[in-house]
Amino acid sequence: MEHRRPSRRLIVAAAVTFSVMAAAVAWTWPWLQGWHHPPISARADAAAAVKLTVIGDGVLPAEIALVRQHVDRSFAEDRRQQAAFAWRRDFRKTNSMYRLTAATAASVMESAGQRVATARAAAEVAVGKSNAVVGEAVKLADDLPFPPHERLRLQRARALADEARLAMKKGDYESAVKAASRATQEAQAARMGALPGAARFADAGLIAKWRGWVAATVAQSKKGGSAVVVNKERNEVVLYQNGNRARTYTADLGKNRLAPKRVAGDSATPEGRYRITSKRSRGETKYYKALMLDYPNTEDRREFEAAKRAGRISRNARLGRLIEIHGNGGRDENWTSGCVALSDRDIDDLFSRVSVGTPVTIVGGDGNGGAFSDVWRAHASSLQGAR
């Protein structure tokens, strides 16, 4: 059989047909693949991710700007494809850009979450420390009279600690750390400012002097009489009879009992050896009953003048007076202007056991422990441990 070769015309027709079909496929392929469809799901995911980023905790402005830059570029490509002829639209790049925007937003949120967790942990540590330090300082202030300036510091510390706790509750961890750190600093400064006054109660020289006073006073009572010893550090009044401890009373002292009395109006209870000069019954004093002491005595006057000459007190300062052991006490606080206050029941008992001329010795402490010396020794021990 004879095979006939295709004519040139058929070949050309076939080529044209193939070209037309190829062009048709090329033009319709995006439609066939769905590339012409707008990426509605990816667009919605990106928009939601951006919204979460903008309102998210801990997201930095630069990170928000980066995410917005991604979404703006995605929107621009989206609009460019929508403006093209329907058969020319190809949203593949747009879809990828939206997905990248969502992934970037997710990464930003993860980083922000880590920062928030770190900030929360740091705030918890700072607030916990301030609570402990301020609490210790407040407890110390209950036992140790703080000077006015240090008491103001402590008040600021308490207010800052409250501010830190409130910021913590609101999730403002940066403000919480700042307030807590300042609270800790103020409380530590107040504590350190008050502690030097307590050091004297652990001073070996002073303790030896006070013990000597007490021994001499007790020895006097051995001769057949009564004697009174007031221990400021322990808020204690001890009655000795015939050399033996007969009664112990709890006393309220001067608001500034930490210090020895130096001038009128300093609210400090004096330290020294005195005697009862008179006994005032009910109606003769506003404090129920009172035992008047011979303060200031010769030693008090000598020290007062020496302090003036040395410039330790003002040249216009006056020496205090009218120091008593009186009633209206039992308040469990140190409220007097320098006197020793007992409950009415205790002043009745003491009143009946002493007389004019009975020696009364007031000491800071005796070295056997108390509010001030215990605090100071604990502080000194902590410093040695820190070394």
Secondary structure, DSSP 4 states (H G I P E B T S, - for coil): -PPPPPPHHHHHHHHHHHHHHHHHHHHHHHHHHTTTS--HHHHHHHHHHHHHHHH-TT--HHHHHHHHHHHHHHHHHHHHHHHS-GGG---HHHHHHHHHHHHHHHHHHHHHHHHHHHHHHHHHHHHHHHHHHHHHHHHHHHHSPPPHHHHHHHHHHHHHHHHHHHHHHHT-HHHHHHHHHHHHHHHHHHHHHHHHHHHGGG-HHHHHHHHHHHHHHHHHHTTTSEEEEEETTTTEEEEEETTEEEEEEE-B-BTTTTS---STTS-PPP-EEEEEEEEE-TTSSTTSSEEEE--S-HHHHHHHHHHHHHTSS-TT-------EEESS--SSS--BSS-EE--HHHHHHHHHH--TT-EEEEES--SS--HHHHHHHHHHHHHHHH-
